[in-house]
């Protein structure tokens, strides 16, 4: 059966236009029945990576959540919002990211993720057990409200990747250590989360996205779209194509299709909405870490050579670093330490998961890529 993906042009985060466009994308995805019904307990799951003003394109823009909340409230839904930011508690992230007035206006309850539920999988899956936030399973509906961003490890963070926020705090680092060295393995973790939760709809804030070295330190980039689908894998594949990325580089899409969790072929997806001009983009910046290595076995000697001599690694700018210790304390393989008052990365331990780059609030960690790596990135793009 075909998957339906709605894509609408939206110029800015102006309330009236935003509400109108979101009503349309939600309506487009409601052909098989309403997304929510009166009395439903609904969890809103935005991207709340860390405290950040909306203009930096790090978090889902509060205006998008405001409009979605208004639409669902008018349907009689009882709303809550939840996420598990890797740094800071959710209340602080919401407050510093411009969400406070929205929570009051729509009487939205904040739900910290603190309890764990163990999810068992069969022998045919790479990981037979996951622990997710137990609070998620108390709701009738889950609305996934993602942000369009690049991602130094996974190429793009869109609908499927946004659900990694259902893994509680410190467990994120454990999964990066356990699965992060092999991109496909980490993609399987994300897909098993998606398979378990299956959001009732995924909505993408793609008006102001992030290009370059996302999801924390990239460049804000106007894209001007909103998208939605009941099939997040299909939506991610449509948006990846609009941005000019090959589908095989977004491993959650490629592997999600293989596992039968969603559609990625243009023949299997019905795209509805506005006629878009100027797409696919030809100048949307990929993360420097994007390479061909994802397509090689971890034990392939070519891959091992690339990891040692070609593939990008994070680098700490000693002048910009504030020695806060966040990167050191959250590095999954414990590859970062303080020496003589400076943070230093042990290259032998670094697994290029880029958690340090993702969490640094001082923009002191950059992504450096050798010449050969830049050439490979251009070829894979």
N, C-alpha and C positions, 0 to 999 in steps of 0.2 A: 504494500500500500504506500502511496506517495505521502511524503511529509510536506506540510504547509509551512512556509516561512513568510512572514510579513516584513517588508522593509519600507519605511517612510522617510521622506526628506523632512528634516526639521532644522530651521535656521539658527535658533537660539533657545536659551532656557527661559523664555518669556512664558508666563503662566498660562495664558489663554491658548497660545499655539501648542504648547506642550501638552496640555490637557486634551485638546482636540486630536492631536496626532496619536497620543497614547490610547485614547478611546478607540481610534481606528485600528491600531495594531492588535489591541486586545479583542476587538470585535472580529477582526480577520481570523483570529485563532479560536473563535468560539463557535465555529460552524457545526461542531459535533456536540455542542451543549455549553452551558455557561461555565466559566472558569471557577467562579465561587457562587455560593447561594447564601441567602439571608441566614444569619446565625452561625455561619462557618467560623471556626477559629483559624486565622490565617497568619502564617509566619512570613514576614518580609525578610529576604536575605540579600542585602546589598553587598558591595565590595567595600569593606572598611579596613583596608590594609593597615592604616595608621592615621593619626591625627593629621589632617591636611586641609588647607583651604580648597574649595572646589576648582579654582582656577588652575591648580597644578595637575588636575586630571588624574589624581591618585585614587580617589574614592568615587563611588557612584555619586553623581551630583545630587544634592539634597532636593533640588527642584523636581527631579525625576521621581524620587520616592514620594515627594509631596503630592504630585499629580496622580501617581498610581494609588496612593493611600486614599485620596479623595474619591477616585472612581470606585474602589472596593468598598469604602465606607458607605457610599450611596447605594451599594448593593446589599447593605446590611451586614457586612462582614465585621468580625471583631478582630482587631489588628494587633500584632506584636512584631517586634523587630529583633533580630538576633544575628550574631556573628561571633567569631573568636579571634580578635586581632592578635597577631604574634607579639605585639608590644602594647602595653597599657590595657586598661579595662575598657569594656565597650562603652560604658557611660562617658568616660573621658573622651574617647574617640568621637562619639556622637556629638558631644558638646563642642569640641574644638573644630569639628568639620561642618558645622552649620545646621545640625539636625534638631536642636532643642525646640525651636518654635514649631516645627512640624509635628513632633511627638505630642506636644500640648494641643495643637489644633485638631488633631485627629484622634486624640486619646489613645495613643499607641503605647503599649506596654513594652519596656525593654527587658529582653530575656538573655541574661548571661549564660553562656554554655559552660557548665561546670560538672555535670554528671555524664558518665560514659555508658554506652550500650555496646556490647560486643555483637558483631554481625558475623555469622559463619557463612563460608562459601564452600563449594564442592571441590573435589580434588583436581578438577579441570582448570582451576584458576591459579594464577601465579601466587596470589596471597589468599590464604584460606581463612584469615581472620582480620577484621578491622574493628577499631573502636571509634565510634562517632558520638557526637553530643546527643545524649538521651532526650533532651528537651525537644529536639526536632520532631520526634515521633509522637508528641502530644497534640499535634495540630492536625486539623482536617485538610488544610491546603498549605503548600509551600510555594511561594512566589520568588523566583530567583531573579534578582535585579543586578545584572553584571555591568562591568565597565569595559569599554574597548581599550585594551592596552597591549603593548608588546610585553614579552616576558623572556628574560635572558636564558632561562632553562627550557621553557616549553614553546618558544617562538611567539605565541599569542596567549593572552589570558582573556577568555570570553565567557561563554555560559558554563561549560563543563568545569573549567579550572576554578571558577568562582566558588564551587561547592567544596573546595579544600578548606574553606572557612568553617566547615562542620566538624573538622578535626580539632580537638581542644588544644589550645595553646602550645605547651611544650611538646606534645605528641607530633607536631608538625616537624620539628627538628629531627625527631626519631625516624620519621618516614623519609626525610631528605637523606639521612645517613644510610638507611636501609635500602632505598630504591633510587635515590637521586643520581647515582653514578651512571646508571643506564637510563636514558631518556624514555625508552619504551616501557621499562619497568615502572617508572613514576607515572607514565600515562595510564598504565593498568590500574594503579592505585586510584587515580582520579575517576577512571571509568567505573570501578567497582563502587565508589561513593555515589556516582551518578545513577548507576543501576539500582542501588539500594533506595535512594531518596526519590528519584524520578519527580522533579518539580512539576507542578501542574501547568506552569508556563514559565518560560525564561524570557526576560525582557532585557535588551541591551541598550545601555546609554552610550551611544556612539556619536553624539553631537560634538563634544570635545573629547578626543581620544588622546592616547599617548603613543608616540613613536620612539624609535631608538632603543636605548637601554632601559626598558621598563622592567618591572611594574612600578618602580619607586623613583628612579632617577632619570627617566626619559624626558622627552620634550613634548609639551602639550601640542596637539595638532588638530585643527578643525577638520572634521570629517562630515558632519551634518546629517547623520542618520539615526533613526531609532529602528530597532528590529525586535521581533518576538516570534516564538514558536513553542509548541508543545514538545518538539524534538530539538533539544539543545545542540545535538551533534549536527543536525541539518543546518540549524541557524549558524553555528560556528563555521561550517564549510562555506555557506553563502557569503558570510562576512569576510572570511579569509580570501575568497576569490575577489571580492570587491576591493580589498586592500592590495591585491596583486601578489598574494602568497600562494605557492603550490600547496595543494592539499596534503601531500605526503609530508610536508614540513611541520604540519600541525598534527602531531601524533595521536592526540585524543580523537581526532576525526578519522584518520586512517584505521586505527585499531578499533575504534568504536563501530565502524562499519563491519570489520572482520568478525566482531563479537555479536553482531546482529542487534546492536543497541540503538542504531540510528542510520539515517541515509546520508550519503555524501555525493552521490552521482547526480548530475543535473537532470538526468532522465527520471530520477526518483524523487525529485523535489519540485513542488509547485511554489514559485515565488510570486507573491501578490503585493499590491501596494502602489507606490508612486513610480513613475518612470524616472530613473536616475540618469543624469548626464555627468560625464567626466570620470566614469568608472569603467574598468578597474583603474585604481590609482597606479601611477608609474613611478612615483617619487616618495612613497611612504617608507620611512626608514625602518629597516629590520634591526633587531638587536645585533651587536657585533659578535655575540657568542653563537649566532645561528651558523651552523656548518653542516657538512655532509655526514658527520659522525653518527648521527642517529640511525643511519641506514646500514650500519655495520655492527656485527656481533661484538659484544664487549671483549671477547677473547681474540678477535681478529687482530693480527699483528699490525695491520695498517692503522686500525683504530688506535692501538696502543701507541704507535708512533705519533699519530696526530695528537693524542692527549698530551704527550710529552713535549712536542716540538711545534705544534700548529694551533691547537685549539686555545681559545681565549681563557684567561684567568683574571680574577679580580686583583686590583692593585690599590694599595692604600696611599693616599696623599698625606704625607706627614704634616704638611703645613695646614691643611684643612681639618685634619683629624682632631677631635676634642678629647680623645682618650676617655670616652664615656664607658667603654667596655662592652657596649651592646653587641658588637660583632663578635667579640671574643666569647661572651657568655652564651651566644646563640648559635655558634658554629657547630653544625652536626658532627664533623669528624675531629673537632677541637684542634683545628689547624692554625688558629690565631692565638698569639700570646703577646704579652707586653715585655719588651726588652729595652732597657735604658730609657724608659718613659715613652716608648713608641710602640704602636701595634704592628706586629710583623706576621706575615703569612708563611707557614711552612709548606712549600710547594710539594713536598712528598706526601703530605696528608690531604691537601686540598682536592676536593672532588668536583669542583666547578658547579656546585649547586646554586651559587650566587645568593645564598641567604644573607650574607654580610652586605652585599650590594643592595638587596631588597629592603633591609631593615635600617640602614644607615640614614639618620635624619640630618646629617651634616653634608651630604653629597661628597664625602671624603673618599669613597671607594668607587673607582672607575673600572671600566672593562677595557683591557688592552689586548690587541690582536696583532700577531705578527703579519708580515706581508703575505706569506703563503696562506695564512688563515683568511685574510681579506679576499684573496682571489677565490678561495673555495666558497666563501659566503656569497660572492657575486654569482658564481656558477650555480649554486643551489637555489638562489633566488630567481 
